[in-house]
Amino acid sequence: MGNSVFISKNVGSVIALAAAGLIALISTGRILVPLPAPAVGKVINPVPDGVLPWRPQPLQGPFTVNTRLHTAVRLFEGKILGAESVAVRPSSGELALLDRYGNLYEALKQPSSSSSRSGNRSDSSSSSSDNWELRLQPVARFGAGRPL
């Protein structure tokens, strides 16, 4: 009886030692371990120490935090449902906006002074947001979906 206890303790320590040795060989890259399917034929390669830093690097240069959109102004909020596409005509600065239902709207850039706006289309068929004037009647209808 005493011998069987001694043998079972030795077997347990031998298995633990073999497992530790196997883990050491895999982690140093001396034994390549195949990945499970669908990555058949691929193996895990060890990554050199210099590739993965231990601490995150500071965000500098092209990786600095971009805060430009914090000062952006939303145009025509609540008037166009989900402007999916926006195009700008460079010659006149006119905007073409396509909503989620496939309706095409136009918006014109207006001078910032309120006196010059009085002669323009400022009736019930248009809406103003900052210095943009939106024609509330769609110019065209393309139908639902992604017309891009």
C-alpha positions as CSV (number, residue, x, y, z in Angstrom):
1,M,0.0,0.0,0.0
2,G,2.8,2.4,0.9
3,N,4.5,1.8,-2.4
4,S,1.4,2.8,-4.5
5,V,1.1,6.1,-2.7
6,F,4.8,6.8,-3.4
7,I,4.4,5.9,-7.1
8,S,1.3,8.0,-7.5
9,K,3.1,11.1,-6.0
10,N,6.1,10.6,-8.3
11,V,3.8,10.2,-11.4
12,G,2.0,13.5,-10.5
13,S,5.2,15.4,-10.2
14,V,6.6,13.9,-13.4
15,I,3.5,14.9,-15.3
16,A,3.7,18.4,-13.8
17,L,7.3,18.7,-14.7
18,A,6.6,17.5,-18.3
19,A,3.8,20.0,-18.6
20,A,6.0,22.9,-17.4
21,G,8.7,21.8,-19.8
22,L,6.2,21.7,-22.7
23,I,4.8,25.1,-21.9
24,A,8.4,26.5,-21.8
25,L,9.2,25.0,-25.2
26,I,6.1,26.4,-26.8
27,S,6.5,29.9,-25.3
28,T,10.1,30.1,-26.5
29,G,9.2,29.0,-30.0
30,R,11.1,25.7,-30.0
31,I,7.9,23.8,-30.6
32,L,5.4,25.3,-33.1
33,V,1.8,24.7,-32.1
34,P,-0.8,24.3,-34.9
35,L,-3.9,26.5,-34.7
36,P,-7.4,25.0,-34.7
37,A,-9.5,25.0,-38.0
38,P,-10.0,27.0,-40.2
39,A,-6.3,28.1,-39.8
40,V,-5.1,24.7,-40.9
41,G,-1.3,24.7,-41.6
42,K,-0.7,27.9,-39.7
43,V,1.4,28.1,-36.5
44,I,1.8,30.5,-33.6
45,N,5.1,32.3,-33.9
46,P,6.6,34.0,-30.8
47,V,6.5,37.8,-30.9
48,P,9.8,39.6,-30.1
49,D,9.9,41.7,-26.9
50,G,10.4,45.0,-28.7
51,V,7.3,44.6,-30.9
52,L,4.6,44.7,-28.1
53,P,5.4,47.5,-25.6
54,W,4.4,46.9,-22.0
55,R,3.0,50.4,-21.5
56,P,0.8,52.3,-24.0
57,Q,2.8,55.0,-25.9
58,P,1.6,58.7,-25.7
59,L,-0.6,59.8,-28.6
60,Q,1.7,62.2,-30.5
61,G,2.2,63.3,-34.1
62,P,-0.4,61.8,-36.4
63,F,-1.9,59.8,-33.5
64,T,-3.0,62.8,-31.4
65,V,-6.6,63.0,-30.4
66,N,-8.7,64.7,-33.1
67,T,-11.0,67.3,-31.6
68,R,-12.0,69.1,-34.8
69,L,-15.5,67.8,-34.8
70,H,-16.2,69.2,-31.3
71,T,-17.0,72.6,-32.8
72,A,-19.0,71.2,-35.7
73,V,-22.6,72.5,-36.2
74,R,-25.4,70.1,-37.2
75,L,-27.4,71.5,-40.2
76,F,-31.1,70.9,-40.7
77,E,-31.4,68.7,-37.6
78,G,-35.0,67.4,-37.4
79,K,-35.8,68.5,-41.0
80,I,-34.0,65.7,-43.0
81,L,-34.2,62.2,-41.6
82,G,-30.8,60.6,-41.8
83,A,-28.8,62.4,-44.4
84,E,-27.1,59.4,-45.9
85,S,-25.1,61.2,-48.6
86,V,-24.0,64.8,-48.9
87,A,-22.4,66.3,-52.0
88,V,-21.0,69.9,-52.4
89,R,-21.0,71.7,-55.7
90,P,-17.6,73.6,-55.6
91,S,-18.6,76.4,-57.9
92,S,-21.7,77.6,-56.0
93,G,-21.2,75.9,-52.6
94,E,-24.7,74.3,-53.0
95,L,-25.3,71.1,-50.9
96,A,-27.2,68.1,-52.2
97,L,-28.5,65.9,-49.4
98,L,-30.0,62.4,-49.8
99,D,-32.2,61.3,-46.9
100,R,-32.9,57.7,-45.8
101,Y,-36.0,57.5,-47.9
102,G,-34.2,58.4,-51.2
103,N,-35.4,62.1,-51.3
104,L,-32.9,64.6,-52.7
105,Y,-32.8,68.0,-51.1
106,E,-30.8,71.1,-52.0
107,A,-29.4,73.7,-49.6
108,L,-27.9,77.0,-50.6
109,K,-25.3,79.0,-48.7
110,Q,-26.7,82.4,-47.8
111,P,-24.9,85.6,-46.8
112,S,-24.6,85.9,-43.0
113,S,-26.4,89.2,-42.7
114,S,-30.2,89.0,-42.2
115,S,-31.0,92.0,-44.5
116,S,-29.7,90.2,-47.6
117,R,-31.9,87.2,-46.8
118,S,-35.1,89.1,-47.1
119,G,-35.2,88.9,-50.9
120,N,-34.4,85.2,-51.1
121,R,-36.6,82.1,-50.8
122,S,-37.5,82.6,-47.1
123,D,-41.1,81.6,-47.4
124,S,-42.8,78.5,-45.9
125,S,-41.2,76.2,-48.5
126,S,-37.7,76.7,-47.1
127,S,-36.0,76.5,-43.7
128,S,-32.9,78.3,-42.5
129,S,-30.1,76.8,-40.3
130,D,-27.3,79.3,-39.5
131,N,-26.5,80.7,-43.0
132,W,-27.8,77.8,-45.1
133,E,-31.2,77.7,-46.7
134,L,-32.8,74.3,-47.2
135,R,-35.5,73.7,-49.8
136,L,-38.0,71.6,-48.0
137,Q,-39.6,70.2,-51.2
138,P,-37.4,67.3,-52.5
139,V,-35.8,68.0,-55.9
140,A,-35.9,64.3,-56.9
141,R,-36.8,60.9,-55.4
142,F,-34.6,57.9,-55.9
143,G,-36.4,55.5,-53.7
144,A,-35.2,53.7,-50.6
145,G,-31.9,51.9,-50.6
146,R,-28.2,52.8,-51.2
147,P,-28.0,54.7,-54.4
148,L,-24.2,55.1,-54.0
